[in-house]
Amino acid sequence: MFNASGRPLRRSRTDRVFAGVCGGLGAFFGISTFWFRLAFVIAFLPGGVPGLLLYFLAWLIIPAE
């Protein structure tokens, strides 16, 4: 998958806390990584499973840089 500037969706090796998913999404969409991290934390709060599952699936699907 490519965004409007032609950059492919990849997990970040430099902007990462755990696996680079949020850093890669932030770079792909051109917005702050903070918002993706906040979204995953919010999805993780009401029981943990939805946020953890989404992050794990993104980690498996999105290739590394």
N, C-alpha and C positions, 0 to 999 in steps of 0.2 A: 504494500500500500504506500502511496506517495501523497504528500500534501501539495498545496498550490505552488510551492517553490521547488518542487521536485525532490525534496528530501525524503528518504524512506523512513518508515517507522522502525526504530531500533531502540533497545535498552541502552541507557547511558553507562559508560564506564567511568566518567568523571563526576557527574552529578548524581550520586547514588547514596542511599542510606543502607539499603539491603541488597536489592537485585538490580536497581537502575530502571525499574518500570516507570516510576513517576518522573524521573529525569528525562527519559525518552519520550514520554507523552507530552511533557512540557515543551521540549524542543520541537516535536512534531507539530503541535498546535500553535506554537509561538506565544505561549503564555507562561506565567510563573509556575514553577514546579510546586510551590506552596499550595496552590489550589488543588492539584491532584493528590498531594499528600493529605490535605484536609478532607477531601472527599473519601479517601480510603479509610481514614480514621473514623469519620462519621459513619461509614458503612460497617465498620468493625464494632462500633459501640453497642448496638442493640442485640448483642448475643455473639458477635464475633464471626460467625460462619459466613455471612454474605460478603463482608469485606475481605476476609482471608481467602475465600474461594475465588473472588474476582481477581485479587492480586496474584494468587497462585496460577490461575489460568492465563493471565496476562504474561506472567513470567515464562510460562511454557510456550505461548503462542508468539510473542514478540522476540525476534532474534537479537542477539547481542551485537554491539557495534564491532 
